[in-house]
Amino acid sequence: MALIHHVTSGSGSPPIVFVHGFACSHADWRAQVEHFSPRHATLAVDLPGHGASPAGPGTASIGACGAAVAELLRSRSLAPALIVGHSMGCRVVVEAALRVPQHVAGVCLLDGSRFAGQALQVLESRFAAGEYAAVIGGMFEQMFTPASDPVAKAAVMRRAGALPEAVGRALLSSMIRHDQEALGAGLERLKQPLFVLQTTYVNEKRERAPMSAGQTTPYLDFIRAKVPAARIEVLPGIGHFPQIDAPAETNRLLASFLASIAPASGRMA
């Protein structure tokens, strides 16, 4: 089995593995790789069907993506790593941690979410009406704020629009099913320390919006119920890509969590 495309930088333990979200790529983690690679081995991956990792039969699912990241960790024989997932990648890193727990020191979920069950019917109806491009464009437009870098936003939007429709439809359907059928049980089985860094939520109008200080959401309450010991932090006023929009604050919080699971290395982060 060929490994998914990944870019390695730096050296040192614990390693840090960065896993992007839906219709994204390893390039989203440029600021984090630059910050952490002087002291830690870093790996930024392209999930199947994204970036330089081709899609194959059966690869457009959360389970397959989790298996691909797990195989990378296993094959590279890394010391136990901090694995950081963004958006869809939150689901993927939990799956990977369950498959190869011996290779995982901690798990970070960066602006994750949980789809409602009825979302599948809504999406499938829109896809059947030929609205795939409109769905993706609308989703990603809401992921940024007026303060976001317009050049970075345009690059992300172009990349999202270039994801093959067959891959995108399969992954969105898989995410919804995973959220309803597997996410809760997976979180309950997770043995490693868990850090949740949240920046947005879906409001009563079903629009993605930045969170405010001290705010909670049904998703965060769900996490607390499944993993009572989880560390949860909110970065207010930021869009869905804090690793791009607020890299310094994101790196600071990742370093703080890293210090809590690996004190000797964390003091250097």
Contacts in CASP RR format, 6 or more apart in sequence:
PFRMAT RR
TARGET T0000
AUTHOR 0000-0000-0000
METHOD contacts of the structure
MODEL  1
MALIHHVTSGSGSPPIVFVHGFACSHADWRAQVEHFSPRHATLAVDLPGH
GASPAGPGTASIGACGAAVAELLRSRSLAPALIVGHSMGCRVVVEAALRV
PQHVAGVCLLDGSRFAGQALQVLESRFAAGEYAAVIGGMFEQMFTPASDP
VAKAAVMRRAGALPEAVGRALLSSMIRHDQEALGAGLERLKQPLFVLQTT
YVNEKRERAPMSAGQTTPYLDFIRAKVPAARIEVLPGIGHFPQIDAPAET
NRLLASFLASIAPASGRMA
1 71 0 8 1.000
3 68 0 8 1.000
3 71 0 8 1.000
3 72 0 8 1.000
3 75 0 8 1.000
4 45 0 8 1.000
4 46 0 8 1.000
4 47 0 8 1.000
4 48 0 8 1.000
4 53 0 8 1.000
4 68 0 8 1.000
4 69 0 8 1.000
4 72 0 8 1.000
5 26 0 8 1.000
5 45 0 8 1.000
5 46 0 8 1.000
5 51 0 8 1.000
5 52 0 8 1.000
5 53 0 8 1.000
6 26 0 8 1.000
6 43 0 8 1.000
6 44 0 8 1.000
6 45 0 8 1.000
6 46 0 8 1.000
6 72 0 8 1.000
7 26 0 8 1.000
7 33 0 8 1.000
7 43 0 8 1.000
7 44 0 8 1.000
8 41 0 8 1.000
8 42 0 8 1.000
8 43 0 8 1.000
9 33 0 8 1.000
9 37 0 8 1.000
9 41 0 8 1.000
9 42 0 8 1.000
9 44 0 8 1.000
10 37 0 8 1.000
10 38 0 8 1.000
10 40 0 8 1.000
10 41 0 8 1.000
10 42 0 8 1.000
11 40 0 8 1.000
11 41 0 8 1.000
12 39 0 8 1.000
12 40 0 8 1.000
12 41 0 8 1.000
12 265 0 8 1.000
13 40 0 8 1.000
13 41 0 8 1.000
13 79 0 8 1.000
13 262 0 8 1.000
13 265 0 8 1.000
14 40 0 8 1.000
14 79 0 8 1.000
14 80 0 8 1.000
14 81 0 8 1.000
14 82 0 8 1.000
14 105 0 8 1.000
14 258 0 8 1.000
14 261 0 8 1.000
14 262 0 8 1.000
14 265 0 8 1.000
15 40 0 8 1.000
15 41 0 8 1.000
15 42 0 8 1.000
15 43 0 8 1.000
15 78 0 8 1.000
15 79 0 8 1.000
15 81 0 8 1.000
15 82 0 8 1.000
16 32 0 8 1.000
16 36 0 8 1.000
16 40 0 8 1.000
16 41 0 8 1.000
16 42 0 8 1.000
16 43 0 8 1.000
16 81 0 8 1.000
16 82 0 8 1.000
16 83 0 8 1.000
16 84 0 8 1.000
16 254 0 8 1.000
16 258 0 8 1.000
17 42 0 8 1.000
17 43 0 8 1.000
17 44 0 8 1.000
17 45 0 8 1.000
17 69 0 8 1.000
17 72 0 8 1.000
17 73 0 8 1.000
17 78 0 8 1.000
17 81 0 8 1.000
17 82 0 8 1.000
17 83 0 8 1.000
17 84 0 8 1.000
17 93 0 8 1.000
18 26 0 8 1.000
18 28 0 8 1.000
18 29 0 8 1.000
18 32 0 8 1.000
18 33 0 8 1.000
18 42 0 8 1.000
18 43 0 8 1.000
18 44 0 8 1.000
18 45 0 8 1.000
18 84 0 8 1.000
18 85 0 8 1.000
18 86 0 8 1.000
19 45 0 8 1.000
19 47 0 8 1.000
19 69 0 8 1.000
19 83 0 8 1.000
19 84 0 8 1.000
19 85 0 8 1.000
19 86 0 8 1.000
19 89 0 8 1.000
19 92 0 8 1.000
19 93 0 8 1.000
19 96 0 8 1.000
20 26 0 8 1.000
20 28 0 8 1.000
20 29 0 8 1.000
20 44 0 8 1.000
20 45 0 8 1.000
20 46 0 8 1.000
20 47 0 8 1.000
20 50 0 8 1.000
20 85 0 8 1.000
20 86 0 8 1.000
20 87 0 8 1.000
20 89 0 8 1.000
21 28 0 8 1.000
21 47 0 8 1.000
21 85 0 8 1.000
21 86 0 8 1.000
21 87 0 8 1.000
21 88 0 8 1.000
21 89 0 8 1.000
21 92 0 8 1.000
22 87 0 8 1.000
22 88 0 8 1.000
22 89 0 8 1.000
22 160 0 8 1.000
22 163 0 8 1.000
22 168 0 8 1.000
22 171 0 8 1.000
22 172 0 8 1.000
22 175 0 8 1.000
23 50 0 8 1.000
23 136 0 8 1.000
23 140 0 8 1.000
23 159 0 8 1.000
23 160 0 8 1.000
23 161 0 8 1.000
23 163 0 8 1.000
23 168 0 8 1.000
24 50 0 8 1.000
24 86 0 8 1.000
24 87 0 8 1.000
24 156 0 8 1.000
24 159 0 8 1.000
24 160 0 8 1.000
25 46 0 8 1.000
25 50 0 8 1.000
25 51 0 8 1.000
25 159 0 8 1.000
26 44 0 8 1.000
26 45 0 8 1.000
26 46 0 8 1.000
26 51 0 8 1.000
27 44 0 8 1.000
28 86 0 8 1.000
28 156 0 8 1.000
28 241 0 8 1.000
28 243 0 8 1.000
28 244 0 8 1.000
29 42 0 8 1.000
29 44 0 8 1.000
29 243 0 8 1.000
31 243 0 8 1.000
31 244 0 8 1.000
31 247 0 8 1.000
31 250 0 8 1.000
31 251 0 8 1.000
32 42 0 8 1.000
32 84 0 8 1.000
32 243 0 8 1.000
32 247 0 8 1.000
32 250 0 8 1.000
32 251 0 8 1.000
32 254 0 8 1.000
33 42 0 8 1.000
33 44 0 8 1.000
35 247 0 8 1.000
35 251 0 8 1.000
36 42 0 8 1.000
36 251 0 8 1.000
36 254 0 8 1.000
36 255 0 8 1.000
36 269 0 8 1.000
39 265 0 8 1.000
39 268 0 8 1.000
39 269 0 8 1.000
40 258 0 8 1.000
40 265 0 8 1.000
40 269 0 8 1.000
41 78 0 8 1.000
43 72 0 8 1.000
43 76 0 8 1.000
43 78 0 8 1.000
43 81 0 8 1.000
45 53 0 8 1.000
45 68 0 8 1.000
45 69 0 8 1.000
45 72 0 8 1.000
46 52 0 8 1.000
46 53 0 8 1.000
47 53 0 8 1.000
47 65 0 8 1.000
47 68 0 8 1.000
47 69 0 8 1.000
47 89 0 8 1.000
47 92 0 8 1.000
48 54 0 8 1.000
48 55 0 8 1.000
48 56 0 8 1.000
48 59 0 8 1.000
48 60 0 8 1.000
48 64 0 8 1.000
48 65 0 8 1.000
48 68 0 8 1.000
49 55 0 8 1.000
49 56 0 8 1.000
49 59 0 8 1.000
49 60 0 8 1.000
49 163 0 8 1.000
49 164 0 8 1.000
49 167 0 8 1.000
50 163 0 8 1.000
53 68 0 8 1.000
55 164 0 8 1.000
55 166 0 8 1.000
55 167 0 8 1.000
58 64 0 8 1.000
59 65 0 8 1.000
59 68 0 8 1.000
60 166 0 8 1.000
60 167 0 8 1.000
60 168 0 8 1.000
60 170 0 8 1.000
60 171 0 8 1.000
60 174 0 8 1.000
61 170 0 8 1.000
61 171 0 8 1.000
61 174 0 8 1.000
61 178 0 8 1.000
62 88 0 8 1.000
62 91 0 8 1.000
62 92 0 8 1.000
62 95 0 8 1.000
62 171 0 8 1.000
62 174 0 8 1.000
62 175 0 8 1.000
62 178 0 8 1.000
62 182 0 8 1.000
63 92 0 8 1.000
63 95 0 8 1.000
63 174 0 8 1.000
63 178 0 8 1.000
65 88 0 8 1.000
65 89 0 8 1.000
65 92 0 8 1.000
65 95 0 8 1.000
66 92 0 8 1.000
66 93 0 8 1.000
66 95 0 8 1.000
66 96 0 8 1.000
66 99 0 8 1.000
67 95 0 8 1.000
67 96 0 8 1.000
67 99 0 8 1.000
69 83 0 8 1.000
69 92 0 8 1.000
69 93 0 8 1.000
69 95 0 8 1.000
69 96 0 8 1.000
70 95 0 8 1.000
70 96 0 8 1.000
70 99 0 8 1.000
70 100 0 8 1.000
70 103 0 8 1.000
73 81 0 8 1.000
73 83 0 8 1.000
73 96 0 8 1.000
73 100 0 8 1.000
73 103 0 8 1.000
73 104 0 8 1.000
74 100 0 8 1.000
74 103 0 8 1.000
78 103 0 8 1.000
79 105 0 8 1.000
80 102 0 8 1.000
80 103 0 8 1.000
80 104 0 8 1.000
80 105 0 8 1.000
80 106 0 8 1.000
81 103 0 8 1.000
81 104 0 8 1.000
81 105 0 8 1.000
81 106 0 8 1.000
82 105 0 8 1.000
82 106 0 8 1.000
82 107 0 8 1.000
82 108 0 8 1.000
82 254 0 8 1.000
82 257 0 8 1.000
82 258 0 8 1.000
82 261 0 8 1.000
82 262 0 8 1.000
83 93 0 8 1.000
83 96 0 8 1.000
83 97 0 8 1.000
83 104 0 8 1.000
83 106 0 8 1.000
83 107 0 8 1.000
83 108 0 8 1.000
84 93 0 8 1.000
84 108 0 8 1.000
84 110 0 8 1.000
84 254 0 8 1.000
85 92 0 8 1.000
85 93 0 8 1.000
85 108 0 8 1.000
85 109 0 8 1.000
85 110 0 8 1.000
86 110 0 8 1.000
86 111 0 8 1.000
86 112 0 8 1.000
86 241 0 8 1.000
86 243 0 8 1.000
87 110 0 8 1.000
87 111 0 8 1.000
87 112 0 8 1.000
87 113 0 8 1.000
87 240 0 8 1.000
88 171 0 8 1.000
88 175 0 8 1.000
90 109 0 8 1.000
90 110 0 8 1.000
90 111 0 8 1.000
90 112 0 8 1.000
90 113 0 8 1.000
91 175 0 8 1.000
91 178 0 8 1.000
91 179 0 8 1.000
91 183 0 8 1.000
93 107 0 8 1.000
93 108 0 8 1.000
93 109 0 8 1.000
94 107 0 8 1.000
94 109 0 8 1.000
94 183 0 8 1.000
94 186 0 8 1.000
94 187 0 8 1.000
94 190 0 8 1.000
95 186 0 8 1.000
96 104 0 8 1.000
97 104 0 8 1.000
97 106 0 8 1.000
97 107 0 8 1.000
97 190 0 8 1.000
97 191 0 8 1.000
97 192 0 8 1.000
98 186 0 8 1.000
98 189 0 8 1.000
98 190 0 8 1.000
101 191 0 8 1.000
101 192 0 8 1.000
104 192 0 8 1.000
105 192 0 8 1.000
105 193 0 8 1.000
105 261 0 8 1.000
105 262 0 8 1.000
106 192 0 8 1.000
106 193 0 8 1.000
106 194 0 8 1.000
106 195 0 8 1.000
106 261 0 8 1.000
107 190 0 8 1.000
107 192 0 8 1.000
107 193 0 8 1.000
107 194 0 8 1.000
107 195 0 8 1.000
108 194 0 8 1.000
108 195 0 8 1.000
108 196 0 8 1.000
108 197 0 8 1.000
108 254 0 8 1.000
108 257 0 8 1.000
109 194 0 8 1.000
109 195 0 8 1.000
109 196 0 8 1.000
109 197 0 8 1.000
109 223 0 8 1.000
110 197 0 8 1.000
110 242 0 8 1.000
110 243 0 8 1.000
110 250 0 8 1.000
111 197 0 8 1.000
111 198 0 8 1.000
111 199 0 8 1.000
111 200 0 8 1.000
111 239 0 8 1.000
111 240 0 8 1.000
111 241 0 8 1.000
111 242 0 8 1.000
112 196 0 8 1.000
112 198 0 8 1.000
112 219 0 8 1.000
113 201 0 8 1.000
113 202 0 8 1.000
113 219 0 8 1.000
114 179 0 8 1.000
114 183 0 8 1.000
114 218 0 8 1.000
114 219 0 8 1.000
114 222 0 8 1.000
115 175 0 8 1.000
115 176 0 8 1.000
115 179 0 8 1.000
115 180 0 8 1.000
117 176 0 8 1.000
117 179 0 8 1.000
117 180 0 8 1.000
119 176 0 8 1.000
120 173 0 8 1.000
120 176 0 8 1.000
120 177 0 8 1.000
123 135 0 8 1.000
123 172 0 8 1.000
123 173 0 8 1.000
123 176 0 8 1.000
124 173 0 8 1.000
126 132 0 8 1.000
126 134 0 8 1.000
126 135 0 8 1.000
127 135 0 8 1.000
127 169 0 8 1.000
132 165 0 8 1.000
132 168 0 8 1.000
132 169 0 8 1.000
133 161 0 8 1.000
136 160 0 8 1.000
136 161 0 8 1.000
136 163 0 8 1.000
136 168 0 8 1.000
137 157 0 8 1.000
137 160 0 8 1.000
137 161 0 8 1.000
139 160 0 8 1.000
139 208 0 8 1.000
140 156 0 8 1.000
140 157 0 8 1.000
140 160 0 8 1.000
141 157 0 8 1.000
142 207 0 8 1.000
142 208 0 8 1.000
142 209 0 8 1.000
142 240 0 8 1.000
143 156 0 8 1.000
143 200 0 8 1.000
143 208 0 8 1.000
143 239 0 8 1.000
143 240 0 8 1.000
143 241 0 8 1.000
144 153 0 8 1.000
144 156 0 8 1.000
144 239 0 8 1.000
144 240 0 8 1.000
144 241 0 8 1.000
144 245 0 8 1.000
145 210 0 8 1.000
145 237 0 8 1.000
145 238 0 8 1.000
145 239 0 8 1.000
145 245 0 8 1.000
147 245 0 8 1.000
148 239 0 8 1.000
148 241 0 8 1.000
148 244 0 8 1.000
148 245 0 8 1.000
149 244 0 8 1.000
149 245 0 8 1.000
152 241 0 8 1.000
152 244 0 8 1.000
152 245 0 8 1.000
156 241 0 8 1.000
156 244 0 8 1.000
184 222 0 8 1.000
184 226 0 8 1.000
186 226 0 8 1.000
187 194 0 8 1.000
187 223 0 8 1.000
187 226 0 8 1.000
187 227 0 8 1.000
188 226 0 8 1.000
188 227 0 8 1.000
190 227 0 8 1.000
192 261 0 8 1.000
193 229 0 8 1.000
193 231 0 8 1.000
193 257 0 8 1.000
193 260 0 8 1.000
193 261 0 8 1.000
194 223 0 8 1.000
194 227 0 8 1.000
194 229 0 8 1.000
194 230 0 8 1.000
194 231 0 8 1.000
195 230 0 8 1.000
195 231 0 8 1.000
195 232 0 8 1.000
195 233 0 8 1.000
195 253 0 8 1.000
195 254 0 8 1.000
195 257 0 8 1.000
196 220 0 8 1.000
196 223 0 8 1.000
196 230 0 8 1.000
196 231 0 8 1.000
196 232 0 8 1.000
196 233 0 8 1.000
197 233 0 8 1.000
197 235 0 8 1.000
197 242 0 8 1.000
197 250 0 8 1.000
197 253 0 8 1.000
197 254 0 8 1.000
198 211 0 8 1.000
198 217 0 8 1.000
198 219 0 8 1.000
198 220 0 8 1.000
198 232 0 8 1.000
198 233 0 8 1.000
198 234 0 8 1.000
198 235 0 8 1.000
199 210 0 8 1.000
199 211 0 8 1.000
199 234 0 8 1.000
199 235 0 8 1.000
199 236 0 8 1.000
199 237 0 8 1.000
199 238 0 8 1.000
199 239 0 8 1.000
199 240 0 8 1.000
199 242 0 8 1.000
199 246 0 8 1.000
200 208 0 8 1.000
200 209 0 8 1.000
200 210 0 8 1.000
200 211 0 8 1.000
200 238 0 8 1.000
200 239 0 8 1.000
200 240 0 8 1.000
201 208 0 8 1.000
201 209 0 8 1.000
201 211 0 8 1.000
201 215 0 8 1.000
201 217 0 8 1.000
201 219 0 8 1.000
202 208 0 8 1.000
202 209 0 8 1.000
203 209 0 8 1.000
208 239 0 8 1.000
208 240 0 8 1.000
210 236 0 8 1.000
210 237 0 8 1.000
210 238 0 8 1.000
210 239 0 8 1.000
211 217 0 8 1.000
211 234 0 8 1.000
211 235 0 8 1.000
211 236 0 8 1.000
211 237 0 8 1.000
212 234 0 8 1.000
212 236 0 8 1.000
212 237 0 8 1.000
213 234 0 8 1.000
213 236 0 8 1.000
214 234 0 8 1.000
214 236 0 8 1.000
215 234 0 8 1.000
215 236 0 8 1.000
220 232 0 8 1.000
223 230 0 8 1.000
223 232 0 8 1.000
224 230 0 8 1.000
224 232 0 8 1.000
231 257 0 8 1.000
231 260 0 8 1.000
233 253 0 8 1.000
235 242 0 8 1.000
235 246 0 8 1.000
235 249 0 8 1.000
235 250 0 8 1.000
235 253 0 8 1.000
238 245 0 8 1.000
238 246 0 8 1.000
238 249 0 8 1.000
239 245 0 8 1.000
242 249 0 8 1.000
242 250 0 8 1.000
243 250 0 8 1.000
254 269 0 8 1.000
255 266 0 8 1.000
255 269 0 8 1.000
258 265 0 8 1.000
258 266 0 8 1.000
258 269 0 8 1.000
259 265 0 8 1.000
259 266 0 8 1.000
259 267 0 8 1.000
259 269 0 8 1.000
END
